[in-house]
Each structure stands twice: as C-alpha cells, then as structure tokens.
Amino acid sequence: MPKRKSSTALAQSTTLPDLPIQVPVVDDGPPASKRVARGSRSSGRKVSMNPDKNANVLDAPEAFRASPDADTKDERMDLDKMFNKEKDDSVPSLVENGDSDTPLSELSDIESLVKATAPPTKASKKGGKGKAAKATPKDKPVEPAVTKKADTKEPQFLDPEADGEEEADEEEIKAALSRPPPVNSNVLPLPWKGRLGYACLNTYLRFSNPPVFSSRTCRIASILENRHPLSNPNEPPHATKNRPDKEKPASVRRGQDFVEQLCLANVRDIPKMLRWNDRYGIKFMRLSSEMFPFASHPEYGYKLAPFASNDLAEVGKVAAELGHRLTTHPGQYTQLGSPRKSVIDNALRDLDYHAEMLSLLKLPPQQDRDAVMILHLGGVFGDKEATLTRFRENYATLPQGVKDRLVLENDDVSWSVHELLPLCEELNIPLVLDYHHHNIIFDATQIREGTKDIIDLYPRILATWKRKNITPKMHYSEPTPEAITGRQRRKHNPRVSTLPPCPNDMDLMIEAKDKEQAVFELMRTFKLPGFENINDMLPHVRKDDNKPVKPPPSSSKKKIPKKKTKKQQQPKLEEEENENDNDNDNDNVTSTPPPAAPTTIISSPEIGMGGPDNRVYWPPGQEHWLRPVKKVVKPRENNKKAPPGKELDEQGRIVTAAMRRRRVKEEEERVNRLQKEGEGLEVVKGEVEVEGEGEVGEGEDLDVEEKGKGKGKGKKKIGGKTAKRATKGKVRKDMKEELEEEAPPILGRRQSVRGQKVDYAEED
C-alpha cells in the first residue's frame, strides 16, 4: 500500500535546489527545533488564517457543495453574493482565487478519460459556424434515467460526479417525460428520535466575526512560496516591500509549518461547531476532507501525527461529551474499481489519511465504530463485472483499520442499490441508502421510482450495519423543481421539504447546500425537538460578535468655527460680555467631551452562537443576510449653476482656457481619425509641419498622427504611395485631389487642416 510521508521525514530535507515557482511568501519563520505543548510546531510568525484577510488561504469549494456528488458551481453557495471581500494588499498572492488544488486533482488518471468521453456540455456542443454539433452515441454515452439489469457493453467512462451544466437533448427530454411518475410512501418517521446532520460547513459560523470553519485550504504554490525566507525576517510580509530573498535557500520545513498552521486552525474550530450544533439540537456532522490540505498527496503529503494529535483528541473529547456523531466522505477521485494503478494508489493513500484522522479523535468505542468513511464504487469503465472484480481485489489489500470504517453508497450515475447490496453482503460492508440517488438510478425490473418500494429492502440494508455493530445512517436530498432529465435531477435542491420514510431512530444526513439551514427547515416544518430554540435573523444584523468601537474624539482638537459677518457677531459679543461679568470664577474650567456609551463585550465562547435571542435562521435565498450591507457610494448630483459669462463641464467645474484648448485638440484628433478611416492614410514617422500657429509636438500612435518635434520635413503614405509635404505647407498636386475635403468645424485657432486653410471662431 502506498505510504504517505511522515511529518518528521519532511524535517530531514531542509533545502531544495532551484524551485520552479518563485512567488511572494505568506509566512516565514526559522525551522522549528522543538514541539510546543499542544503537539504542533512553533513557527516564527503567526499568520492570519482568515480567507477574508489572507489571499493565500482559500475556502475549500467542496465544503460549500451539498455533497461530494455535487460538483457543479450551481450546487455551491453563491460566494460572489456572500463575500464582499476586501483582501489585505499586504498579503501577496500571485494566484487568482478559484477552486483550490485537491490532493488528487493533479493525479487522477481517469480525469482525462472523463473529459474525453463525458457528455458534452452546453459550451462544448457549439462548433463550426455556431451550430450545435450533434454527438454520436460513441462520443456521448448517456446513462439512461432508469437502468435495467442488461447493461450495454459499450465503454462507459462517465465520472459519477461529472462537472458542468448539462444541456439535455431532445431524446433525453422525450424519455424523461415518458417515464412513469414516482411512487412515494406516505409514512413519516414521527415522532422523530434520530439525529439530523449536515455536511462539512456551518454557514452561520463561516460568516461570523471571526469566521469559524474547518475547510481552509491552499494551493501548492502557497506551500512552495512559504519555503523562502523574507528579505527582512523582522518585518511582516509585504507584496513589494518585504518579498522573499531568492538568494537564500528554501526550506521544506518552513513550507510545512505553513500547512500545519492551516490544519490546526481548521481542527481548533471544530469544538465550537459541535457546541453550536448541540445548542440547536443537531447531533450529527460530516467532517471536511479538506481539513488537512494535501495530506494524501504523493509529494506534499504528510502524516497527521504527532503535530495534530492533541487537537484532534480535543475534538473527540467534545464529541463524546455531547454525543455527537462524526463521519467523512472521501471525494470523487477515490475509486477502488479503476483499471489504472495510479488511481488505485491515490485512493489507498486517501483512505489511509481519512482513517488516521478519525482514529486520532480517540472517541469512545461505539462513537468510534460510528465514525465511518462513505465511498462510491466509482466509474463503470466499460464492464461492470470487471469493475466489481477489481474492487474486491483492492478491498482485500486494505488495512483492517480502513476496512472497519469503509461503507458504500449507491450513486446517481452508475451503481444502483440492487447492484451494491449483494457486494456489501458478500464483503461485510455497510450500505448507505441515498434516496436522491435511488430515484435516479434503480433497477426498473425489480422496483419502481420513489420511496415506497425501497422500504422492502430495509431489512437487508440495516442488516449490513448490525453485523458490524455500527449505527445505520442514510442520506436524503431532493432535486431542483425545474429538473426534468436524469442528469438534471442530480442537482441538489438548497433545502428539502419532507422527511423520507426511514426508521424514526435513523441518523439522517441532509445533503443540501444550505447546510444547517436545511436541517432547521425540517425541524420547523415537523416541529422536531429543538425547533423552538431557532429564531429568524435580522437582515445584515448580528448581535453575537464584537465589532470594533470608534474611540471618542480627542478634547485637544477643537473645531474651527466658520467666519461670520459683523451683523452675526454683534449680538453674540453683547451676550459674551454679560456672561463674562457674571461668570468670572469659571475662567479656568475646561470642558471635557461626554464619555463614550458603554459597549457590551461578548465573551469568546459566545461569539457566533446566535446571541441572547438565538437568531440563527435565514430564509431560503437570503444567504446575503449573513453579511453586513454592502455600502454603495452614490455620485454627487451636479446642482451647480454657472456664474455669469462662464461655462460648467459635466462635473460642475468652470471651463478654463486650458480646458478649451484640450477640447480643441481632442476634436482635431477625432477629425483626423475619421478622415483616416475614410481615406486609409498611414503615417510614416518623421518631422512634419502644420501650417498655422504653434508647433507640432511629440505625439503617440493615434489614428492619424504626425510625429516629431518642431517644424521640418515629413512623409505621408497615401494609397500605398509615399509623398513629401512641403515645408511651407504646400501640397503636391497628386495629393491635393484626395485631401480637398470639407473639414467639420472645430473650436480653436486658425490652422490648416489636411492642406486646406480654414478659419474658425476663437473662443476663450
């Protein structure tokens, strides 16, 4: 099994020759020689791990998705709508914001196959002269909405989580409209005794101040840039003033320290997330796979112990105290049925990383067994039976610690419940039933679409969990209302409207991009335990964080009053004389400004917890309520009136003679440009003379320019022929006919325009 690098092994290699990426540094510090008490390495300088402040700390896009199955941008929260970000310019970054590098994104050998053979998207269908190119079945192996047992033998390289917004063709829509309606059960699991959960990210805490979340990530470029020391280690990093010194050797340990700071910031936010969940009746959460960026990378990977051992144990302690269930879900590139060895090696490293993360939580026995890793079987690769055989072989090579946690889930592209259930029973693997996926991919010869017929399989599904003494769990989500075809129905709705007909003591993971708000929606709809503690947010207002308070104005600075006329000063002078006669004893008393209004300081444990009124719910589509109102600066209206004999421009400024001359010059350039476009003139560099007042100065490449200094000779190319212009402004006969054109009037001085003398009115 491929091994990941240990953090101690990284420390042995201290320098790198000629790194390919030389970019500004985010964090710097001498290599750590001792470990601090909490098990983490000490770095020279603490760097902000807030993505709103540090341009090299990114939000993992996977955390904003409804689930790893949702790989389209529409499945994520609208970050452009959410973030009114103002990045700190002092923190350098040469990488544009976007999706971060995933540990396996550069390494998956099936990715090229997926891109080459996946159904074309709306953009890729356009070809030739703008007409849509009709794809052949070989180029477009569309998985039908209902799969039968007799599968086609054509190669199928469809990625279970294919990216892109798919444009349904006419045949797909016709097949989707002809499918029978789903047959749903009328059973509701009430009274509810189970646990509802959400995946990876809490939207309310993510946008608190400071943000609380466990999916900070970075790019490989950020790791490499942090290996270089700053030119001035005693000063903070700056994009221009304090860049890395390229002459100094790069340290692998220094770059690893940056990654470890990122990891520990993620881990240390989880206890607060668990306490927040417990306060509002949520006892189930999926941990983000991006908590430890690039931990399973073949080159930049690392072991979590010992630097994260103590902090992960603290997370497990809080989870045990609150009775909270924690699980993980490795991403789409972790596949054990691939025919390519490199993909299998990557998957084995990734599973080893997830198993280590869960084992370091040090949970009690039952909670430790319940901390499972959900996995999809993956692609079909042209032959389902061969893929199942490869999965069996690779599963047999897994360490026992990985086998104890691995569970399989039916997907919405290739593998139905009827295909996975026999495999799970054979290999003693629990099966996660996903209702949303089941309604898209199912065996039409044995079952109907909907939630009613699947109830008959509950005994077999639950038995796969009981054999290993693990608490069962299921997944629930709903398609968007406008979805028609099978591929369109893969898209998760932001929230769900009902509960599935599962047992009422089930651990149910709600996979929706609104995260904890989707759970709140169910709690409110069905009056589930804890719903009475959830209140609506006030738009853009949060009373559970400490906002900076402006200090009172200093008493030493006095406002200078405006000058007043003599008539305004006379009555005040008389009043001051009367007051001075009566109040001579108060001459030495100085006035002090009123004290600032007292501000309530919220303690650190209560920051982001919803305040005294528990205002943590935002209505569907109102995620922008989580952020302050974006200030829009309106331009001032121009209500000024021009003084007598003067003129105002669009900005309300008085037009001066210099501004008029600039207008004249711009108008001349416009005329020359229009004439060039009409005649096709091309200017040759040289010194030229324009008859009239003043001299010709240096110019830039305008449409028709005359370059040079002072008076002199020059050349113009007209219709491909070169001709000289006379020094006294005379035009050759062969040019005169082409240049005899009436020029539009321009405000300015007397001058010759393209060989003709024209008088214009002078205006100053």
N, C-alpha and C positions, 0 to 999 in steps of 0.2 A: 504494500500500500504506500502511495507517495506520502512522504513526511513533510510537514511544514517546519520552517526554520524556528529555532528557539530564540527568545529574546537575548539570551546570553551569548549565543553564537554570533549574533549581529555585532556585539560589542568587540569581538575579536578582530574584525576587519574595520580599521579606523580610517583608511583613506581610499579614495577612488581615483584612478587616472582619467583625465580628460573626459568629463561628463558631457553627454550630448546636449543637455539642456542647461543653459545658464540664465536663470531668471532671478528676480529680486527675492530676498529672503523674507519670511514672515516672522520667524522666531530664531533666536540664536542663544547659545549658551555653551559653556565648556562641557565636554563629555562628563557624564556623571560617574563618579567613582564609588559612591555609597548609595544605598537604598534608604528612603525615608521610612518612617514607622509604618505607613499605610501600605507599604509594598510597592510604591511607584518610584520611578527615578526622578531625581530632582533636576530641574532644568534651570539654566541661568536666569531666564527672564520669563515671567508669566505673560502669556499672550491671551487676548480675548478670544473665547470660543463661541462668540455670538455671531451668527452669519450676517446679522444686520450691521455689524461693526467691522468684521474681518472678512475681506473679499476672498480669502483663500479657504474659508470654512463654508462648506456648502450644505444645503438641505438635501438629504438623500431622496431622490424622486420616488423611489419605491415606497417610502413611508407615507407619501401622500396618496398613493393609489388605494383603491378599495381592497385589493389583494394582489399577490404576485401574478395572478392570472390576468389582471387588468394592466395592459402595457401601453394603452393609448393615452395621449395627453388629455383627452376629454375625460378620462377616468380619474384624473387628479383634481385636487382643489385648484381654483384659479389663482395661481400665485401672483400673476400680474395685478389681479384685483385686490389681493390680500396685502401685498408688500408695497408700501410706499417707502422703499428703501432709500437711504442716503448712506452710501458706503463711505467709510473713512478713507480719504485720499492718502493718508499717511501709511496705510497698509497696502503694499504693492501687490499687483496681480496682473500677469500678462495673459491670463486665460479668461475668455468670455464665460459668463455664467451660463449654465445649462446642465444637462444631465451629467452627473459625476461618473467617473470610470468605476464600473463594478468589478469586483475581484476576478470575475471570469469573462468579462465582456471582450477583452482582447484575446482570449484564449480559446473560445468555443469554436471548434472546427465545424460544427453544424450551422454556424451562423451564416456562412457563405452559401450553404445549401438552402437555407431558409429564404435568404434574399433572392436566390436564383430561381427558386421554384414556388415561392409563396404566391397566392393570388395577387394580381396587380392591383395597386391602389388607384385612386381616382387620378392622381397625378401621373402615374406610370402608364395608364391606359392611353393617354394622349400621345399621338405620334403622327409623323408625316406633316400634313398641312392642317393640323389642328383637329383632325378627325380621330375619333376613338378607334384604336386598333382592336379588332375582335380577337380574343385569345383562344387558342385551340385547347382542347382538353389536356393535351400534354403539357402546355405552358401553365395551365390553370387547373390543378386538381382540386376542385371544390369538394369539401366534405359535405355530404347531404345533411339536412337538418335531422333526419331520422336514419340511423344506421341499422342495417339488417345484419344478420349473422354471416351471410355470404358476402365477404368483403372482396373488393376488386383487388387484383394482383398488380395493378399499376403502382409504380413507385410513389410513395407519399412522404414528402419531407416537410409537411406542414408543421410549423412550430406551434405548440399548444397555446402560446401566448403571442401570436403574431401581432406585429406592430402596424399601426396605420388605420386610418378611417376607410373602411371598405365601401366601395360603390357596388351595390347589388345590380346584377344584370337582369334582363327580362325573364330569363328562365328561372333564376333563383326566386324572384318575386312571385312568379306564377306558381312555383312549387310550394312556396311558403303560404300563399293564400289558399291553396287547396288542401293543406294539412288539416286533420280533424282538430277540433277545439280541445284544450286540455281538460282532463277530468280531475278536479281537485277535491280534497277531503273537506268535510265540514267540521272536523274535530279541531278544537282549540285546546292547547295544553294548560288549562286553567283548573284550579289555582296553580300559579307558577311557583315551583320550588327549586328550579335550576339556577344556573349562572349565565348571565348575558355578558358578552365580551366584544371588544373591538380590536383592530389591528394597528400596532406599531406607534401611532401618534395620537396625542390628545390635542385637538385644535384649540381649545381654550387655553391650555397651558403653553402651547407653542407660541402664542401671540401675547403672552403675559410679559411683564417687565420686571426682572429679566426673563427671557424665554426658558421654558423647561421642556426638554425633549431628548430623545436618546438616539437620534438618527443623523448626527453631524457626520459629515464625510469630507473627503478632499479628493484632489486629483494626484496622480503620480508625479506630475510636475511640481506640486506643492511639497512632496516628500523630498524630491531632488533639490529644490531650491533651499530647503532648510538645512541641507548638509553644508552649506557655505557659511562661514562666519561673516558678521557685519564688519565693514571697514572700521567702525568705531563701536566696539562691544559695549561701551558705557552709555550709549545713546540708544533710544528706541529706533526700530526700523523705519525708514522713510523711502518713498519711491525714488527720490532724486538725491537727497542729502546724505543718506546713510544706506548705501547699497552694499551687497556682498563684495568682499575683496576676492577677485578671481585668482590672484596670485597665491593665496593661502590654500592649503589642501582641504579637500572636502572630507567631512566626517560622516560615516554611515550612522554612527551613534547619535549625532546631532539631529539628523533627519528622523531617526526612530523616536527620539524624545518628543518631537512634534506630534507624531502619530499617537504616541502613548498619552500625551496630554488630551488629545481629541477623544480617545477611547475613554479615559477616566471621566471626562466631562459628561459623556453620554451615560456612563454607568451611574454616576452620582446623582443624576436627575431622576432615575427610576424610582427610588423610595418615595419621592414626593408625588410622582404619578400614581403610585399604588395607594398612598394615603388619600389622594384626591378621589380616586375611584371608590375607595371604601366609604368616603363621606357621602357619596351619591349613589350607593347601592350597587356598584359594579365590582365583580369579584373575578374577572377573567380578562386577560390581556395577552396579546401576541407580542413578543419582543422583536425588535427590528433586526434583521440580518446585517444591516449596515452599522451596527453598534461598534464594531471593530473593523474599520476600513482596511481592505486588502489583507485580512488575516489569512486567507486561503490562497493568496497569490503565490505562484511558484518562485518569484524572485524577491518580492517585497513582503511576503507572508511572514508570520511570527506566531509564537505561542502566547497564550493569554497569561499563563502562569510564569513567573510569580508576580508580575507588575500589577495585574488586575485581580489577583486572588482575594485580597481583603475586601475590596469594594464590591465584588460580586457576592461574596459571603454576606455582606451587609444587606444587599438586595434580597437574598434568600431569607435572611432573618426577618425582614419586614413582611415579606410574602407569607412566611409561616405564621407570623403573629396575626395577620389579617385574614388568613385562609384564602389567599389569592392564588389562582392557577395561572401559570406562565407556560407558553408554548412558543415554538418558532416555525417558520415556513421558508426553507431554502428556495432560492429563485428558480427562474425558468431554465437556466443553463445547467442545473444539477440534474443530470439524467443518467440512470444506470442501465438503460437499454440501448444506448447508442452503439453503432458498429465501429466507431473510431476510438482508438485507445486514448488519445489525448483528452477527449471529452470525459472518458471514464476516470482518468487520473485527476482531472479538475474536480469532478463530482466527489471523488473519495476524499480529497483534501477539504472540500467544503463541508461535507458531512462530519468529518473529524473536528473541524472548527466549531460547528454548532453543538456537537456533543460535548466538547470541552467547556463551552460557555455554560451549558445547562448543568454540567456536573459541578462546576465551581460555585454554583449557587448554594450548595450544601443544604438542600431542602430536606424536610422530614421524609420518611420512606414513601408514604402514599403520594405526597405532592411531587416527589422526585420521579415516581413512576408516571404521574400525570403530565410531566414536562416532556411532551413528545415533539418530534420533528415531522411535519407534514410534507409529503413529497408526491409529485406527479410521476407517472410512469414515463412520460415524455413522448417523443415522436414515434411514428409507426415505421418509418424507414423502409417502406415498400412491402414488408412482410410482418404481420402481427405475431405469428407463431415464432419466427426467428427472434423478434424483439423480446418476447416473453422468455425465450430460452436464454438470451444474453442477460436479461435481468436476473434470472435465477442464478446464473453462474457468478455474476458480480456481487449479488447479495450474499452469496456464501463466503466471499472473501472479506466481508465487513467485520470489524472488531465487534465483540459482544456488546460493548457499551453503545455502539451505534445501532445495532440490531434491537436492543431493548427500547430504543426511543423512536425508531422509524415506523411511520404509519403511511398508508397510501390513500390518495383521494381521487375520486373519479373526476375527469376533466370535461371541458366543453368543446373538444375538437376531435379526439380520437378514441378514448377509452371510457366505456360505459360501466355502470355498476355490475351488470351481468358478466362483463369480461374480467373485472378486477376481483370480484368476490371469490371465485374459485382459486385464484392465485393467492389471495390473502389467507384463505383457509388452508391451502397447501403449505405455505411458508410460515404460518403463525404470525401474520402481520395484521394489526387492526385496520379496518377500513373506515375512512371518514366519508360520510354521505354528504355531498353538496347538492342541495335541492336545485339551485340555479343551474348547475351544470347538468344535472339529471334531466331537466326539462328540455335541454338542447340535444344531448347525446344519450340515447337509450335504445334498447333492443325492441323494435316495434313488433317483433314476432311473439314477445312474451309479456309486454307491458305497454300501457298507454301513457301518453304525456300527461303530466300533472302529479299531484301529491297523493292521490288516493291509492293507486295500485302499488306504489312503492312500500306502503305500510306492510304488505305481505312479506317483504324481505327483512323487516326489522329484526326478527329473532336471529336470523343468520348474521346480520351485521353486528348486532350487540354481542353475539357470542364471540366474535373475533376480539373484542375488548375484554370480556370477562375471563377468557383463558389466560390472559397476562395480568389480570387484576388491575386494569387501568380504567379510570373513569371515562365512559364514552363521551365523545364530542361530535357535533355536526356543524355544518356551515349553512348559512342562509343569506340569500340576497335576491334581488328582483331585477329584471331587465327594465330598460327605459321604456316609457309608454309608446314612443314612436317607433320602436324596433319592430321589424317585420321578418326578415330572414334570420337564419340561424346565426350567421356571423354578426348581424346587427344586435341580436338578442344577447350576445356575450357581454355587451357593455352593461356595467352595473348601475342601477339607479342610485342617486345620492342617499336615499333613505328607503326604508321598507314600510309597508302598510299593515302587515299582519304577521302572525306567528305561524310556523309550519306545524303540521300535526305530529310533532315529535313527542316523546315521553316528557312529562312535566318536570322531571328532575334532570333534564339533559343540560350539559354545558354547550351553549349555542353561541357560535362565533358569527357576529353580524358583519359581513363584508360589504362595506359601503364607504364612499369617500368622505362622508360627513362624520365618520368615526364615532366618537362618543355621543354625538348629537343624534345619530340614527338609533342608538340604544335608548336615549332619552325619549325619542319619538314613540317607541314601543311601550316604554314604561308609562308614558302619559296616556296613550291610547287605551291600554288594557289595565290601567291602574295597578301596575305591578309594584311590589314592595320598594319603597324609597321615592316614588314619584312625587310625593307631597313635599319633598325637600328641594325640588328643582323649580326655579323661578326664571322668568324671562329676563334677558339682558336689557339694559338701556342702550339704545344705539350709540356706539362710539364712546361709551362712558364705562369706566371700570373704577371701582372703589376698593380694590384689593391689591394695589401696588403703590409704592412710594414715589410720587412724582417729584422732581426737583422743585424746590421753593425758591422764588426770587428773593434776594436779600432786600431789606428796606433801603430806601435812598439815603445816602450819607448826608448828615447835617452840615458838613463843611462846604458842600456845594450848594450855592444859592442860585435860584433862578433870577436871571437879569430881566427886570420888567421892561416892557416896551416904552419908548419915549412917548410922552403925552404932550398935548398942546398946552399953551398957557391958560386957556379957559378951563381945561380939565384939571390943571394943577392948583388953581386959586382956591376953590372950596376945600381941597384936601389940606392945603397949607394952613388954613384957618382952623380946621379940626385938629391938626397936629399940634398947633400952638396951645389950644385949650387942653389937650391931653398931657402935654409936657408940663403945664402948670400944676395939674392935679396929681401926676404920677412921677414925681421926681425920684422917688425911692426905688423904682423898678428899672433904673437905667442899667444896672449890672446883671440883670437876669437874662439868660439866653434861652431861646425856645428850642425844644427838642422834638423830633418827629414822634408821632404816636407809635407804640410798639406794634410789631407785626402780629397778625392774627395767629393764634396757636394752631399748629398743624399736628394732626394725629399721625404718629409714626406706627406703621404696621410692622409687627414682628416678622422675622424671616419665615417661620413655619406657616404663617397665614397669608403670605404673598401669593397671589394667584389662586387662592382657594374659593373665590366667589364672594367674599365679603360677608357682612352680617346677614344679608338678605338672600344669599345663595343664588345670585343672578348669573347663571352659567348656561342658559339655553338661548340659542339664537334660531329664529325661524328658518325654514328652508329657503335657500337662495340669498340669505342675508349674512354670509360669512364676513362681509366687509365691516359688520358691526364690531368685530373683534379688534379693529384698529382705529386710531383716532381719525377724525375727519381730516381729509387732505385739504390743506389751505390753498385756495386759488386766489392769486393776486390779480385783481381786475385793473385794467389800464385806466388811467385818469381820463375823464372826459374833458375835451377841449372846449371850454366855455369862454375863452378869452376873446375880446374884441380888439381889432387893430386900431392903434392910435391914428389920428388924422394924418393922412398922407403916407401911411405906412402899410405894409402887407405882411400877413402872417402865413407861415407854412403849415403843414398838416400837424406838426407837433406844437403849434401855438407860439413858435418863435418868430421874432421880427426878421424879415428878409433883408439881409445886408447886400452891399455891392459885391462882396466876395461870393456870396451865395448865388447872386445873379450870374456872375461870370462862370461859376461852376455849372450852372444850368445851361448856359450857352455852349460850354464845352461838351457837355453830355449830349446836347441836341445836335451839335456838329458831328459827333461820333455816330449818333444814330442815323443821320442823313448819309454819312459815308458808308455805313454798314448796309443801308437799304440800297444805295447805288451799286455797291459791290455785288450784292445778291442779284441785282438786275443785270449787271454787265459782265460778271465773272472776272473782276480785276484781281490781280495778285501782286502784292507789293514785294519788291526786292529791296533788301537792306541797303541803305546808303544815306547820304546827306541830301536834303531837298530844300526847296524854298517855296514858301507860300506867300503870294503877293498880298500885302496888307500890313496892318500894324502888328508889331511884336515879332518875335522869332519863334521858330518851331523848336520845342524841347524834346527831351527823351520820351519815348512812348513805349508802351508794351504792345504785345500782339493783340490788337483789336481786329475787327473785321477788315477794315481798310485803314492801315496806319501809315504814317510817314516817319521813319525812324531816323535819328541823327541829331546833331547839335548845330544850331546856328544856321546861317544861310549858306548855301552851296549847291552843288550839283547832285542829282539823284536819278534813279531809274524807276520806271514803271513798266510792268509787263501787261499788255492789253491784248487779249485774244491770242496769247501764246507768243506775241512779238514784243521785243524789248525796244523801248524808245526813250530818248533823253528828254528831260524837261529843261528848258532854257532858264538861265539864272535870273532873268528879268521877268519871269512869269509867262513868257510866250509859249504857246502850244504849237507843236508841229501840225502841219496840215492833215497828216494821216490820222491824227488823234482828235482833231477838232470836231469832226462829224460825230464821233462817238460820245464826246463829252458835252456837246451842246444840248443841255437838258435843263429844264427849268427847275431850280432847287426850291424846296419848301422854305417859307420864311422862318428865320431864326432870330431871336433876340440877341443882339451882340454888336460888335464893331464892324466897320467896313472891311471887307476882305473878299478875296476871290475864291469861289467855290468851284473846284474842278474846271478851272480855265475860264470862268465867267465872272465878271465883276458885278457884284450885287450890292446895293445899298440897303441897309436895314436900320430901323429906328434905334437910336441909342437910348437905353433905359438904365438909370442909376437910382 
